[in-house]
């Protein structure tokens, strides 16, 4: 097939995250950037809502309505639901994605069997070719790092369901470690702490709001505070309470202390030349938790190497997938004619 014909095909970029899934279609733009969650009728198994529309039902379930989370803590918990989730979104754009080329960002925690199953499901929509790439590699690429050079770079991707540290060189993830300690874990710790200290019960959405508002790794000049609402465990009645950065500082530092261990393990498992590249180039941080104030100085003090917070930390992975069209085409041509293509 002529290269010009391949480049004329529509390119679709997909990033499946624990918290959010992002889908970008060439010439249309971002068609989906919403929560990875479905609301279904458990009797009929019919999808009633998807994405942010389904998230509105969190804590408000009734009747036969049931919420399904296809991914939890970076792991696929229900492959059938994940397929249903993706196909429900993509079927709306069946005409646009027909005979298209897809770059799929896959967590390093996903098994080869699960990758193959996802690729097969997407191909059934009439897609021409699906290329699954590691999410940390695409995050680095989206952050502006040339991952195809013979220079090693380390990405610390701090997502909602998992935190991943990966070293990429010559277009391959040569070393990676991940932990379930991430954004959602911090939310749960906040819920536990408020229950213990304040005798108040708050939900996941409130805990996430607290994390995004008052969590910081550096002392603020003006104390970060938030007025939140929950249920008083003693009276059983709704009540408002105030929470500040001091209330959550210890649990935040403990969480990040655990996250640093995966970076240490990745560096310890790498050859000296690779580790040397990382020390010179530093760490690139992506993901939602990269927005927490003070994370740059915290990591630089801990590792004593440069740390860069990606400007597009929230969208680095999908940005990398979008940029990957030409390289996805090269990979397809290499698979078809392995002796003709040299990277």
Secondary structure, DSSP 4 states (H G I P E B T S, - for coil): --HHHHHHSPEEEEEE-SSEEEEEETTTEEEEEEES-EEEETTTTEEEEETHHHHTTTT---TTEEEE-SEETTEES-HHHHHHHHHHHHGGGHHHHTT-EEEEEE-TTS-HHHHHHHHHHHHTTT-SEEEEEEHHHHHHHHTT--TTSSS-EEEEEE-SS-EEEEEEETTEEEEEEEES-SHHHHHHHHHHHHHHHT-EE--HHHHHHHHHHH-BSS--SS--EEEEEEEETTT-SEEEEEEEHHHHHHHHHHHHHHHHHHHHHHHHTS-HHHHHHHHHH-EEEESGGGGSBTHHHHHHHHH-S-EEE-TTTTTHHHHHHHHTHHHHHHHHHHHH-TTT---
